[in-house]
Amino acid sequence: MFTGIIETVGEVEQIKKEGNNIIFTIKSKISSKLKIDQSLSHDGVCLTVVEKTESTHSVVAIKETSLKSNVKEWKVGTLINLERAMKLGDRLDGHIVQGHVDQIAKCTDISEENGSWYFNFEYDESENITVGKGSISVNGVSLTVVESGPSNFSVAIIPYTYEHTNFKSLNIGSTVNIEFDMIGKYIAKLIKSSRD
């Protein structure tokens, strides 16, 4: 479990393929503090540390992860939001994020307004929903939905979040990993099953 409060931004340093798996080596300020077999959120994707050095750590993305997320688009130099798993008893400053990406979304608009930024995203219509003022995880960042549509939503990014996450590297057309709010997913599933 994660909170969606990003600790640091890492950078992809090396990519290797082994069968259907992709091994990413990532350089970051927290790599030296990690342990082998530790779970870590990478742009909202929960991946296990399999190797580490003083400045890097390596993780493996299986085929299912590549199909559901944007890891297949990562290149050497890609900036990745990183967060270690939450500790029991800690404050939950964001919202409960599982690290299980539901689908990807595409950035359709970015606008700056008086020091903050508004990002609009579109995703393939599914049973997942967003709710205005509800929570959503975008590239692992816990955010509040500003406006919500059937297959789109917008979020507001404050300067601190913009500077300390990879939102500053997003452009129109960039894809992001989204994890819908857990409670919203259960409600959507209940509604769907009551109609069937």
N, C-alpha and C positions, 0 to 999 in steps of 0.2 A: 504494500500500500504506500501511496505517496500523497503529498499535499498540493502539488502543483506550484510550489514556491521554488524557483530555480536557484541552485547553489552557485553554479558557474557555467560558463560556455566552454566547451571543448572543441577541438578541431580534428577532423579526420586526417590522419597522417599516412595510413596505408590501407589498401583493400586487397584481400585475397579471396579467390573462390575455391571451394572444396566441394565438388559435387553440386548439390542444390543449395549448399550453405554459403553464406558470405561472412568472412571474418574481417571485422573493422578494428583497426588500431587507432586509438584516439588519444591525443595529447591534451592534458588538462591540469589545473592546479590541484585537483583532488585525487588524481590517479595514484599518487604515492600513498595515500591514506586508505586505499581500497584493499579488499581481501579477495583472494580467489574464491569463486562460488558466491560472491555477493551480488544481490540484485540492484540494478541501477536503472533509472529512467533516462533514456536517450531520446530526446524529442517526443516524450510521452510513451515510448516503447520500452517495456521492461525487458532488459537483457542482462545475462549473467556474465560476470567477469571470469574469463578463462585463463588470462595471462596478464602480467603487469611488470612494469619497470619503475624506476623512480619518477619518470615523467609521462608514461603512457599506460594505457590498459587496453586489452583486447576483448571483444565480445563476438558472439556468433549469432547471426540472424538466419533462421531456418526459412524454408520456402514459404510456409504459411505467413510468416512475418512480412516477407517481401511482397506477398500478394495483397495484404491488408493495409500496409503502410507505405510511406515514401522512402524507406531505406534503400530501395533499388535505385533511387535517384541521387543518393549521396555520392560525392566525389572527393578526391583528395582536396583538402582546403575547406570543405563544407563545415559550417559552424553548427554545433549540436548543443541543445539545452540539456544540462545534466542535473539530476537530483538523486541523492541517496534515499533509501526507504526510510519512512518515518519511524521514530521510536515510540513505543507505548508510553503514555504519560506526557508526551510533548504536546504543546499547543498545536491545534489544527488551524493554521493561519489561512490556508486556501480552502479546498474542499477535498473529499476523499476521491483520489484518482487511483485506479487499479493498475495502470500501465498496460492495459489491453486496448489497443487502438480499434475503434469501430470501423472507421473508413477514412479516406483522405478527402480533403476539400481544396478548392482552388481559390486563390486570392483574386478578387475581381475589381477591387478598388481600394486605394489608400488615400486618405486625406488628412492634412495637418490642420488642427484648429486650436489656436491659442496655446501652443505648447504641448498638446496631446495629439494622438493620432487615432483615426478611426480606420479599422480594417474590415472590409466586407469579404465574406467567403460564400462559395456555392459548393454544394455536394450533391451526389446522386441521391434522388429521393429514395427513402427507405422507411422502415417502421420507426427509426430513431427520430426524435423531435428535439427542438430547442424551445425554450420559453423565455420571453422577455424578463430580465432581472434574475434568470436562473443561471446555473453554473455550467461551464463547458471547459474542457481542456484542449488547448491548441498548442501543438508541439510541446506538450507537457506542462504548459503554463495554465494555472488556474485563473479563469477569467469570468466576468459577468457578461451575459448576453445583453446587448443594448436593444437591438431590433431583431425580431425573429420572423422567418417566413417558412413555407413548407419545405424548402430545400436550400435555405440560405439564412445567414445571420451576420450580425456585425458586433464588433467588440471595440471598446475604447482602451487605448494603451497610454499609460502615464509615462512621463519621461524616464523614471527610474527603471521601469520594466523594459522600455525601449532600449535603454543603454546596457542593461544587464542580461538580456536574452538575445536570441537570434532574430527577433522581430526586426531589428535594424537592417538585416540582410535580406528581408523578404521584398519581393517586387510583385507587380500585377502579373498573374500567371503562375506564381510560385505555388507549389502544393504543400500542404501541411497535414499532420496527423491530428485527427480529432477523436476524442473520447467523450461521448455524451454523458450527462449527469446520470449517475447510477439510479437514483430514485425515479427520474424521468423515464429511464429505460424500462423499469419495472411497471410503471403506470401505463406506458405505451403498450407493453406486452399484455397487461390485464385487459385494456380496452380492446385490443385486437382479438384476444381469445373470447371475450364476451360477445363479439360480433360474429365469430365463426360458428 
